[in-house]
Amino acid sequence: MAKKRKAREPVAKIRTYLKYGFANTRIESYYCPRCRHLLNAGPDYQPRYCDQCGQRVVFDKVIWKEPETIGYVERRYRV
Ligand SMILES: [Zn+2]
């Protein structure tokens, strides 16, 4: 069944996460414009609806960026 809500663009936010436990990586993430749920979207897959609130989202204008390594965490094993 088609939903009649208007499609909206997702909200982009830069976030960083630790890749492999030591590489600070900066990626752009996309959130639902309605309920701010993190959308599981990437260059190869974009959901058509938010799986939390059912908001229709369009990724047509999104320019996907490569994740960027911005630094490494020093290991602090030494006492
Ligand atoms: Zn939502």
PDB file of the backbone (N, CA, C, O) and the ligand in Angstrom, with CONECT records:
HET     ZN  A 101       1
ATOM      1  N   MET A   1       0.831  -1.208   0.000  1.00  0.00           N
ATOM      2  CA  MET A   1       0.000   0.000   0.000  1.00  0.00           C
ATOM      3  C   MET A   1       0.862   1.252   0.000  1.00  0.00           C
ATOM      4  O   MET A   1       1.806   1.370   0.781  1.00  0.00           O
ATOM      5  N   ALA A   2       0.536   2.162  -0.862  1.00  0.00           N
ATOM      6  CA  ALA A   2       1.331   3.386  -0.961  1.00  0.00           C
ATOM      7  C   ALA A   2       1.017   4.323   0.193  1.00  0.00           C
ATOM      8  O   ALA A   2      -0.140   4.524   0.564  1.00  0.00           O
ATOM      9  N   LYS A   3       2.060   4.881   0.738  1.00  0.00           N
ATOM     10  CA  LYS A   3       1.856   5.859   1.796  1.00  0.00           C
ATOM     11  C   LYS A   3       1.726   7.231   1.157  1.00  0.00           C
ATOM     12  O   LYS A   3       2.392   7.536   0.168  1.00  0.00           O
ATOM     13  N   LYS A   4       0.884   8.030   1.718  1.00  0.00           N
ATOM     14  CA  LYS A   4       0.630   9.318   1.080  1.00  0.00           C
ATOM     15  C   LYS A   4       1.439  10.450   1.673  1.00  0.00           C
ATOM     16  O   LYS A   4       1.298  11.605   1.273  1.00  0.00           O
ATOM     17  N   ARG A   5       2.273  10.117   2.613  1.00  0.00           N
ATOM     18  CA  ARG A   5       3.112  11.178   3.169  1.00  0.00           C
ATOM     19  C   ARG A   5       4.117  11.637   2.124  1.00  0.00           C
ATOM     20  O   ARG A   5       4.561  10.868   1.271  1.00  0.00           O
ATOM     21  N   LYS A   6       4.454  12.895   2.219  1.00  0.00           N
ATOM     22  CA  LYS A   6       5.419  13.457   1.289  1.00  0.00           C
ATOM     23  C   LYS A   6       6.829  12.975   1.635  1.00  0.00           C
ATOM     24  O   LYS A   6       7.215  12.907   2.802  1.00  0.00           O
ATOM     25  N   ALA A   7       7.582  12.644   0.589  1.00  0.00           N
ATOM     26  CA  ALA A   7       8.960  12.232   0.814  1.00  0.00           C
ATOM     27  C   ALA A   7       9.795  13.420   1.245  1.00  0.00           C
ATOM     28  O   ALA A   7       9.599  14.538   0.768  1.00  0.00           O
ATOM     29  N   ARG A   8      10.724  13.169   2.147  1.00  0.00           N
ATOM     30  CA  ARG A   8      11.609  14.242   2.601  1.00  0.00           C
ATOM     31  C   ARG A   8      13.050  13.797   2.477  1.00  0.00           C
ATOM     32  O   ARG A   8      13.359  12.606   2.422  1.00  0.00           O
ATOM     33  N   GLU A   9      13.924  14.789   2.436  1.00  0.00           N
ATOM     34  CA  GLU A   9      15.340  14.453   2.362  1.00  0.00           C
ATOM     35  C   GLU A   9      15.865  14.097   3.740  1.00  0.00           C
ATOM     36  O   GLU A   9      15.448  14.688   4.736  1.00  0.00           O
ATOM     37  N   PRO A  10      16.765  13.147   3.806  1.00  0.00           N
ATOM     38  CA  PRO A  10      17.334  12.780   5.105  1.00  0.00           C
ATOM     39  C   PRO A  10      18.233  13.888   5.646  1.00  0.00           C
ATOM     40  O   PRO A  10      18.708  14.741   4.897  1.00  0.00           O
ATOM     41  N   VAL A  11      18.450  13.861   6.924  1.00  0.00           N
ATOM     42  CA  VAL A  11      19.307  14.852   7.573  1.00  0.00           C
ATOM     43  C   VAL A  11      20.714  14.273   7.666  1.00  0.00           C
ATOM     44  O   VAL A  11      20.918  13.194   8.224  1.00  0.00           O
ATOM     45  N   ALA A  12      21.675  14.997   7.116  1.00  0.00           N
ATOM     46  CA  ALA A  12      23.060  14.528   7.127  1.00  0.00           C
ATOM     47  C   ALA A  12      23.776  15.052   8.358  1.00  0.00           C
ATOM     48  O   ALA A  12      23.637  16.219   8.727  1.00  0.00           O
ATOM     49  N   LYS A  13      24.542  14.176   8.987  1.00  0.00           N
ATOM     50  CA  LYS A  13      25.358  14.606  10.124  1.00  0.00           C
ATOM     51  C   LYS A  13      26.694  13.896  10.040  1.00  0.00           C
ATOM     52  O   LYS A  13      26.777  12.706   9.734  1.00  0.00           O
ATOM     53  N   ILE A  14      27.736  14.660  10.319  1.00  0.00           N
ATOM     54  CA  ILE A  14      29.062  14.051  10.361  1.00  0.00           C
ATOM     55  C   ILE A  14      29.232  13.399  11.719  1.00  0.00           C
ATOM     56  O   ILE A  14      28.932  14.013  12.743  1.00  0.00           O
ATOM     57  N   ARG A  15      29.700  12.189  11.741  1.00  0.00           N
ATOM     58  CA  ARG A  15      30.026  11.586  13.025  1.00  0.00           C
ATOM     59  C   ARG A  15      31.339  10.838  12.880  1.00  0.00           C
ATOM     60  O   ARG A  15      31.762  10.487  11.778  1.00  0.00           O
ATOM     61  N   THR A  16      31.958  10.610  13.996  1.00  0.00           N
ATOM     62  CA  THR A  16      33.217   9.875  13.957  1.00  0.00           C
ATOM     63  C   THR A  16      33.049   8.588  14.745  1.00  0.00           C
ATOM     64  O   THR A  16      32.289   8.524  15.711  1.00  0.00           O
ATOM     65  N   TYR A  17      33.752   7.596  14.326  1.00  0.00           N
ATOM     66  CA  TYR A  17      33.745   6.345  15.072  1.00  0.00           C
ATOM     67  C   TYR A  17      35.119   5.720  14.991  1.00  0.00           C
ATOM     68  O   TYR A  17      35.939   6.082  14.146  1.00  0.00           O
ATOM     69  N   LEU A  18      35.355   4.786  15.874  1.00  0.00           N
ATOM     70  CA  LEU A  18      36.651   4.125  15.919  1.00  0.00           C
ATOM     71  C   LEU A  18      36.603   2.866  15.071  1.00  0.00           C
ATOM     72  O   LEU A  18      35.913   1.898  15.391  1.00  0.00           O
ATOM     73  N   LYS A  19      37.347   2.907  13.993  1.00  0.00           N
ATOM     74  CA  LYS A  19      37.395   1.756  13.108  1.00  0.00           C
ATOM     75  C   LYS A  19      38.530   0.849  13.564  1.00  0.00           C
ATOM     76  O   LYS A  19      39.625   1.326  13.862  1.00  0.00           O
ATOM     77  N   TYR A  20      38.282  -0.415  13.617  1.00  0.00           N
ATOM     78  CA  TYR A  20      39.259  -1.409  14.082  1.00  0.00           C
ATOM     79  C   TYR A  20      39.746  -1.123  15.503  1.00  0.00           C
ATOM     80  O   TYR A  20      40.742  -1.698  15.942  1.00  0.00           O
ATOM     81  N   GLY A  21      39.065  -0.257  16.208  1.00  0.00           N
ATOM     82  CA  GLY A  21      39.456   0.041  17.577  1.00  0.00           C
ATOM     83  C   GLY A  21      40.565   1.061  17.725  1.00  0.00           C
ATOM     84  O   GLY A  21      40.944   1.390  18.849  1.00  0.00           O
ATOM     85  N   PHE A  22      41.100   1.575  16.615  1.00  0.00           N
ATOM     86  CA  PHE A  22      42.178   2.559  16.763  1.00  0.00           C
ATOM     87  C   PHE A  22      42.168   3.665  15.714  1.00  0.00           C
ATOM     88  O   PHE A  22      42.854   4.672  15.887  1.00  0.00           O
ATOM     89  N   ALA A  23      41.427   3.509  14.655  1.00  0.00           N
ATOM     90  CA  ALA A  23      41.446   4.534  13.608  1.00  0.00           C
ATOM     91  C   ALA A  23      40.203   5.417  13.732  1.00  0.00           C
ATOM     92  O   ALA A  23      39.076   4.959  13.541  1.00  0.00           O
ATOM     93  N   ASN A  24      40.429   6.681  14.054  1.00  0.00           N
ATOM     94  CA  ASN A  24      39.330   7.632  14.092  1.00  0.00           C
ATOM     95  C   ASN A  24      38.858   7.883  12.673  1.00  0.00           C
ATOM     96  O   ASN A  24      39.612   8.382  11.837  1.00  0.00           O
ATOM     97  N   THR A  25      37.630   7.544  12.408  1.00  0.00           N
ATOM     98  CA  THR A  25      37.115   7.650  11.055  1.00  0.00           C
ATOM     99  C   THR A  25      35.902   8.570  11.045  1.00  0.00           C
ATOM    100  O   THR A  25      35.016   8.476  11.895  1.00  0.00           O
ATOM    101  N   ARG A  26      35.889   9.451  10.071  1.00  0.00           N
ATOM    102  CA  ARG A  26      34.796  10.396   9.967  1.00  0.00           C
ATOM    103  C   ARG A  26      33.891   9.977   8.815  1.00  0.00           C
ATOM    104  O   ARG A  26      34.346   9.810   7.684  1.00  0.00           O
ATOM    105  N   ILE A  27      32.649   9.815   9.105  1.00  0.00           N
ATOM    106  CA  ILE A  27      31.700   9.452   8.057  1.00  0.00           C
ATOM    107  C   ILE A  27      30.477  10.349   8.145  1.00  0.00           C
ATOM    108  O   ILE A  27      30.180  10.942   9.183  1.00  0.00           O
ATOM    109  N   GLU A  28      29.793  10.425   7.039  1.00  0.00           N
ATOM    110  CA  GLU A  28      28.553  11.165   7.022  1.00  0.00           C
ATOM    111  C   GLU A  28      27.423  10.154   7.207  1.00  0.00           C
ATOM    112  O   GLU A  28      27.342   9.153   6.495  1.00  0.00           O
ATOM    113  N   SER A  29      26.569  10.432   8.163  1.00  0.00           N
ATOM    114  CA  SER A  29      25.450   9.544   8.418  1.00  0.00           C
ATOM    115  C   SER A  29      24.158  10.277   8.105  1.00  0.00           C
ATOM    116  O   SER A  29      24.102  11.507   8.118  1.00  0.00           O
ATOM    117  N   TYR A  30      23.141   9.512   7.828  1.00  0.00           N
ATOM    118  CA  TYR A  30      21.858  10.111   7.463  1.00  0.00           C
ATOM    119  C   TYR A  30      20.777   9.692   8.436  1.00  0.00           C
ATOM    120  O   TYR A  30      20.640   8.527   8.808  1.00  0.00           O
ATOM    121  N   TYR A  31      20.014  10.703   8.830  1.00  0.00           N
ATOM    122  CA  TYR A  31      18.983  10.493   9.835  1.00  0.00           C
ATOM    123  C   TYR A  31      17.617  10.821   9.260  1.00  0.00           C
ATOM    124  O   TYR A  31      17.473  11.620   8.335  1.00  0.00           O
ATOM    125  N   CYS A  32      16.626  10.174   9.842  1.00  0.00           N
ATOM    126  CA  CYS A  32      15.242  10.445   9.466  1.00  0.00           C
ATOM    127  C   CYS A  32      14.917  11.901   9.789  1.00  0.00           C
ATOM    128  O   CYS A  32      15.204  12.364  10.893  1.00  0.00           O
ATOM    129  N   PRO A  33      14.319  12.634   8.838  1.00  0.00           N
ATOM    130  CA  PRO A  33      13.992  14.040   9.091  1.00  0.00           C
ATOM    131  C   PRO A  33      12.850  14.197  10.088  1.00  0.00           C
ATOM    132  O   PRO A  33      12.594  15.298  10.576  1.00  0.00           O
ATOM    133  N   ARG A  34      12.177  13.119  10.382  1.00  0.00           N
ATOM    134  CA  ARG A  34      11.000  13.208  11.251  1.00  0.00           C
ATOM    135  C   ARG A  34      11.313  12.760  12.673  1.00  0.00           C
ATOM    136  O   ARG A  34      11.034  13.482  13.630  1.00  0.00           O
ATOM    137  N   CYS A  35      11.887  11.582  12.809  1.00  0.00           N
ATOM    138  CA  CYS A  35      12.096  11.057  14.170  1.00  0.00           C
ATOM    139  C   CYS A  35      13.573  10.971  14.543  1.00  0.00           C
ATOM    140  O   CYS A  35      13.909  10.539  15.645  1.00  0.00           O
ATOM    141  N   ARG A  36      14.459  11.382  13.631  1.00  0.00           N
ATOM    142  CA  ARG A  36      15.910  11.414  13.880  1.00  0.00           C
ATOM    143  C   ARG A  36      16.525  10.029  14.097  1.00  0.00           C
ATOM    144  O   ARG A  36      17.600   9.904  14.683  1.00  0.00           O
ATOM    145  N   HIS A  37      15.857   9.030  13.638  1.00  0.00           N
ATOM    146  CA  HIS A  37      16.416   7.682  13.716  1.00  0.00           C
ATOM    147  C   HIS A  37      17.542   7.566  12.682  1.00  0.00           C
ATOM    148  O   HIS A  37      17.412   8.047  11.556  1.00  0.00           O
ATOM    149  N   LEU A  38      18.636   6.929  13.071  1.00  0.00           N
ATOM    150  CA  LEU A  38      19.753   6.729  12.144  1.00  0.00           C
ATOM    151  C   LEU A  38      19.326   5.770  11.036  1.00  0.00           C
ATOM    152  O   LEU A  38      18.894   4.648  11.300  1.00  0.00           O
ATOM    153  N   LEU A  39      19.452   6.226   9.806  1.00  0.00           N
ATOM    154  CA  LEU A  39      19.061   5.391   8.675  1.00  0.00           C
ATOM    155  C   LEU A  39      20.248   4.563   8.216  1.00  0.00           C
ATOM    156  O   LEU A  39      21.374   5.051   8.115  1.00  0.00           O
ATOM    157  N   ASN A  40      19.970   3.332   7.949  1.00  0.00           N
ATOM    158  CA  ASN A  40      21.023   2.426   7.511  1.00  0.00           C
ATOM    159  C   ASN A  40      21.209   2.595   6.006  1.00  0.00           C
ATOM    160  O   ASN A  40      20.751   1.775   5.210  1.00  0.00           O
ATOM    161  N   ALA A  41      21.888   3.670   5.639  1.00  0.00           N
ATOM    162  CA  ALA A  41      22.019   3.995   4.224  1.00  0.00           C
ATOM    163  C   ALA A  41      23.472   4.120   3.835  1.00  0.00           C
ATOM    164  O   ALA A  41      24.302   4.563   4.629  1.00  0.00           O
ATOM    165  N   GLY A  42      23.777   3.731   2.620  1.00  0.00           N
ATOM    166  CA  GLY A  42      25.126   3.851   2.097  1.00  0.00           C
ATOM    167  C   GLY A  42      25.057   3.950   0.589  1.00  0.00           C
ATOM    168  O   GLY A  42      23.975   3.931   0.003  1.00  0.00           O
ATOM    169  N   PRO A  43      26.220   4.055  -0.035  1.00  0.00           N
ATOM    170  CA  PRO A  43      26.239   4.195  -1.498  1.00  0.00           C
ATOM    171  C   PRO A  43      25.526   3.051  -2.212  1.00  0.00           C
ATOM    172  O   PRO A  43      24.981   3.236  -3.300  1.00  0.00           O
ATOM    173  N   ASP A  44      25.529   1.873  -1.600  1.00  0.00           N
ATOM    174  CA  ASP A  44      24.945   0.720  -2.271  1.00  0.00           C
ATOM    175  C   ASP A  44      23.509   0.440  -1.862  1.00  0.00           C
ATOM    176  O   ASP A  44      22.801  -0.315  -2.529  1.00  0.00           O
ATOM    177  N   TYR A  45      23.087   1.042  -0.782  1.00  0.00           N
ATOM    178  CA  TYR A  45      21.746   0.757  -0.299  1.00  0.00           C
ATOM    179  C   TYR A  45      21.140   1.977   0.384  1.00  0.00           C
ATOM    180  O   TYR A  45      21.755   2.565   1.274  1.00  0.00           O
ATOM    181  N   GLN A  46      19.966   2.344  -0.021  1.00  0.00           N
ATOM    182  CA  GLN A  46      19.240   3.415   0.648  1.00  0.00           C
ATOM    183  C   GLN A  46      17.817   2.950   0.909  1.00  0.00           C
ATOM    184  O   GLN A  46      17.109   2.531  -0.007  1.00  0.00           O
ATOM    185  N   PRO A  47      17.411   3.027   2.159  1.00  0.00           N
ATOM    186  CA  PRO A  47      16.030   2.644   2.459  1.00  0.00           C
ATOM    187  C   PRO A  47      15.062   3.681   1.886  1.00  0.00           C
ATOM    188  O   PRO A  47      15.403   4.859   1.777  1.00  0.00           O
ATOM    189  N   ARG A  48      13.894   3.255   1.534  1.00  0.00           N
ATOM    190  CA  ARG A  48      12.903   4.204   1.001  1.00  0.00           C
ATOM    191  C   ARG A  48      12.040   4.777   2.107  1.00  0.00           C
ATOM    192  O   ARG A  48      11.401   5.818   1.951  1.00  0.00           O
ATOM    193  N   TYR A  49      12.038   4.077   3.223  1.00  0.00           N
ATOM    194  CA  TYR A  49      11.256   4.554   4.353  1.00  0.00           C
ATOM    195  C   TYR A  49      12.072   4.401   5.624  1.00  0.00           C
ATOM    196  O   TYR A  49      12.910   3.506   5.735  1.00  0.00           O
ATOM    197  N   CYS A  50      11.818   5.278   6.576  1.00  0.00           N
ATOM    198  CA  CYS A  50      12.394   5.103   7.897  1.00  0.00           C
ATOM    199  C   CYS A  50      11.754   3.875   8.519  1.00  0.00           C
ATOM    200  O   CYS A  50      10.533   3.721   8.482  1.00  0.00           O
ATOM    201  N   ASP A  51      12.573   3.000   9.093  1.00  0.00           N
ATOM    202  CA  ASP A  51      11.980   1.788   9.646  1.00  0.00           C
ATOM    203  C   ASP A  51      11.398   2.014  11.044  1.00  0.00           C
ATOM    204  O   ASP A  51      10.809   1.102  11.624  1.00  0.00           O
ATOM    205  N   GLN A  52      11.557   3.199  11.573  1.00  0.00           N
ATOM    206  CA  GLN A  52      10.970   3.510  12.875  1.00  0.00           C
ATOM    207  C   GLN A  52       9.601   4.179  12.747  1.00  0.00           C
ATOM    208  O   GLN A  52       8.642   3.775  13.405  1.00  0.00           O
ATOM    209  N   CYS A  53       9.517   5.189  11.908  1.00  0.00           N
ATOM    210  CA  CYS A  53       8.264   5.953  11.851  1.00  0.00           C
ATOM    211  C   CYS A  53       7.582   5.895  10.490  1.00  0.00           C
ATOM    212  O   CYS A  53       6.475   6.409  10.331  1.00  0.00           O
ATOM    213  N   GLY A  54       8.227   5.278   9.514  1.00  0.00           N
ATOM    214  CA  GLY A  54       7.582   5.141   8.214  1.00  0.00           C
ATOM    215  C   GLY A  54       7.681   6.360   7.308  1.00  0.00           C
ATOM    216  O   GLY A  54       7.106   6.388   6.220  1.00  0.00           O
ATOM    217  N   GLN A  55       8.417   7.365   7.770  1.00  0.00           N
ATOM    218  CA  GLN A  55       8.623   8.547   6.921  1.00  0.00           C
ATOM    219  C   GLN A  55       9.312   8.135   5.623  1.00  0.00           C
ATOM    220  O   GLN A  55      10.287   7.383   5.638  1.00  0.00           O
ATOM    221  N   ARG A  56       8.802   8.629   4.514  1.00  0.00           N
ATOM    222  CA  ARG A  56       9.443   8.332   3.246  1.00  0.00           C
ATOM    223  C   ARG A  56      10.638   9.257   3.066  1.00  0.00           C
ATOM    224  O   ARG A  56      10.526  10.464   3.281  1.00  0.00           O
ATOM    225  N   VAL A  57      11.758   8.712   2.680  1.00  0.00           N
ATOM    226  CA  VAL A  57      12.966   9.516   2.513  1.00  0.00           C
ATOM    227  C   VAL A  57      13.529   9.313   1.113  1.00  0.00           C
ATOM    228  O   VAL A  57      13.486   8.217   0.555  1.00  0.00           O
ATOM    229  N   VAL A  58      14.054  10.392   0.567  1.00  0.00           N
ATOM    230  CA  VAL A  58      14.655  10.323  -0.763  1.00  0.00           C
ATOM    231  C   VAL A  58      16.131  10.699  -0.674  1.00  0.00           C
ATOM    232  O   VAL A  58      16.495  11.710  -0.073  1.00  0.00           O
ATOM    233  N   PHE A  59      16.947   9.889  -1.265  1.00  0.00           N
ATOM    234  CA  PHE A  59      18.392  10.107  -1.235  1.00  0.00           C
ATOM    235  C   PHE A  59      18.904  10.625  -2.574  1.00  0.00           C
ATOM    236  O   PHE A  59      20.105  10.604  -2.842  1.00  0.00           O
ATOM    237  N   ASP A  60      17.983  11.088  -3.409  1.00  0.00           N
ATOM    238  CA  ASP A  60      18.362  11.506  -4.767  1.00  0.00           C
ATOM    239  C   ASP A  60      19.484  12.537  -4.801  1.00  0.00           C
ATOM    240  O   ASP A  60      20.336  12.506  -5.689  1.00  0.00           O
ATOM    241  N   LYS A  61      19.482  13.445  -3.836  1.00  0.00           N
ATOM    242  CA  LYS A  61      20.448  14.538  -3.881  1.00  0.00           C
ATOM    243  C   LYS A  61      21.690  14.282  -3.044  1.00  0.00           C
ATOM    244  O   LYS A  61      22.572  15.134  -2.942  1.00  0.00           O
ATOM    245  N   VAL A  62      21.747  13.118  -2.458  1.00  0.00           N
ATOM    246  CA  VAL A  62      22.885  12.819  -1.593  1.00  0.00           C
ATOM    247  C   VAL A  62      24.116  12.512  -2.430  1.00  0.00           C
ATOM    248  O   VAL A  62      24.074  11.719  -3.370  1.00  0.00           O
ATOM    249  N   ILE A  63      25.205  13.159  -2.064  1.00  0.00           N
ATOM    250  CA  ILE A  63      26.487  12.839  -2.687  1.00  0.00           C
ATOM    251  C   ILE A  63      27.269  12.041  -1.653  1.00  0.00           C
ATOM    252  O   ILE A  63      27.640  12.566  -0.602  1.00  0.00           O
ATOM    253  N   TRP A  64      27.512  10.802  -1.948  1.00  0.00           N
ATOM    254  CA  TRP A  64      28.160   9.926  -0.972  1.00  0.00           C
ATOM    255  C   TRP A  64      29.641  10.246  -0.871  1.00  0.00           C
ATOM    256  O   TRP A  64      30.335  10.409  -1.875  1.00  0.00           O
ATOM    257  N   LYS A  65      30.098  10.331   0.353  1.00  0.00           N
ATOM    258  CA  LYS A  65      31.512  10.619   0.576  1.00  0.00           C
ATOM    259  C   LYS A  65      32.191   9.389   1.142  1.00  0.00           C
ATOM    260  O   LYS A  65      31.596   8.604   1.880  1.00  0.00           O
ATOM    261  N   GLU A  66      33.446   9.244   0.776  1.00  0.00           N
ATOM    262  CA  GLU A  66      34.235   8.156   1.323  1.00  0.00           C
ATOM    263  C   GLU A  66      34.493   8.416   2.806  1.00  0.00           C
ATOM    264  O   GLU A  66      34.691   9.562   3.208  1.00  0.00           O
ATOM    265  N   PRO A  67      34.492   7.360   3.620  1.00  0.00           N
ATOM    266  CA  PRO A  67      34.908   7.562   5.010  1.00  0.00           C
ATOM    267  C   PRO A  67      36.338   8.076   5.033  1.00  0.00           C
ATOM    268  O   PRO A  67      37.167   7.683   4.212  1.00  0.00           O
ATOM    269  N   GLU A  68      36.611   8.943   5.967  1.00  0.00           N
ATOM    270  CA  GLU A  68      37.924   9.585   6.008  1.00  0.00           C
ATOM    271  C   GLU A  68      38.598   9.291   7.346  1.00  0.00           C
ATOM    272  O   GLU A  68      38.018   9.522   8.406  1.00  0.00           O
ATOM    273  N   THR A  69      39.805   8.789   7.288  1.00  0.00           N
ATOM    274  CA  THR A  69      40.555   8.536   8.510  1.00  0.00           C
ATOM    275  C   THR A  69      41.184   9.841   8.971  1.00  0.00           C
ATOM    276  O   THR A  69      41.928  10.474   8.222  1.00  0.00           O
ATOM    277  N   ILE A  70      40.891  10.242  10.192  1.00  0.00           N
ATOM    278  CA  ILE A  70      41.377  11.539  10.656  1.00  0.00           C
ATOM    279  C   ILE A  70      42.444  11.418  11.738  1.00  0.00           C
ATOM    280  O   ILE A  70      42.957  12.431  12.215  1.00  0.00           O
ATOM    281  N   GLY A  71      42.778  10.211  12.123  1.00  0.00           N
ATOM    282  CA  GLY A  71      43.829  10.076  13.117  1.00  0.00           C
ATOM    283  C   GLY A  71      43.791   8.705  13.763  1.00  0.00           C
ATOM    284  O   GLY A  71      42.862   7.926  13.555  1.00  0.00           O
ATOM    285  N   TYR A  72      44.795   8.432  14.531  1.00  0.00           N
ATOM    286  CA  TYR A  72      44.868   7.143  15.194  1.00  0.00           C
ATOM    287  C   TYR A  72      44.957   7.339  16.693  1.00  0.00           C
ATOM    288  O   TYR A  72      45.576   8.280  17.189  1.00  0.00           O
ATOM    289  N   VAL A  73      44.331   6.439  17.383  1.00  0.00           N
ATOM    290  CA  VAL A  73      44.349   6.490  18.838  1.00  0.00           C
ATOM    291  C   VAL A  73      45.624   5.811  19.314  1.00  0.00           C
ATOM    292  O   VAL A  73      45.961   4.712  18.874  1.00  0.00           O
ATOM    293  N   GLU A  74      46.326   6.482  20.219  1.00  0.00           N
ATOM    294  CA  GLU A  74      47.537   5.862  20.757  1.00  0.00           C
ATOM    295  C   GLU A  74      47.144   4.766  21.721  1.00  0.00           C
ATOM    296  O   GLU A  74      46.225   4.904  22.528  1.00  0.00           O
ATOM    297  N   ARG A  75      47.854   3.705  21.611  1.00  0.00           N
ATOM    298  CA  ARG A  75      47.578   2.606  22.549  1.00  0.00           C
ATOM    299  C   ARG A  75      48.196   2.953  23.892  1.00  0.00           C
ATOM    300  O   ARG A  75      49.337   3.406  23.981  1.00  0.00           O
ATOM    301  N   ARG A  76      47.432   2.734  24.898  1.00  0.00           N
ATOM    302  CA  ARG A  76      47.908   3.130  26.245  1.00  0.00           C
ATOM    303  C   ARG A  76      48.033   1.903  27.113  1.00  0.00           C
ATOM    304  O   ARG A  76      47.484   1.841  28.213  1.00  0.00           O
ATOM    305  N   TYR A  77      48.737   0.958  26.622  1.00  0.00           N
ATOM    306  CA  TYR A  77      48.878  -0.271  27.393  1.00  0.00           C
ATOM    307  C   TYR A  77      49.948  -0.155  28.472  1.00  0.00           C
ATOM    308  O   TYR A  77      49.897  -0.835  29.497  1.00  0.00           O
ATOM    309  N   ARG A  78      50.921   0.726  28.216  1.00  0.00           N
ATOM    310  CA  ARG A  78      52.022   0.837  29.180  1.00  0.00           C
ATOM    311  C   ARG A  78      51.548   1.510  30.453  1.00  0.00           C
ATOM    312  O   ARG A  78      50.747   2.444  30.425  1.00  0.00           O
ATOM    313  N   VAL A  79      52.058   1.018  31.562  1.00  0.00           N
ATOM    314  CA  VAL A  79      51.666   1.593  32.858  1.00  0.00           C
ATOM    315  C   VAL A  79      52.773   2.494  33.341  1.00  0.00           C
ATOM    316  O   VAL A  79      52.662   3.087  34.415  1.00  0.00           O
TER     317      VAL A  79
HETATM  318 ZN    ZN A 101      11.661   8.163  11.272  1.00  0.00          ZN2+
END
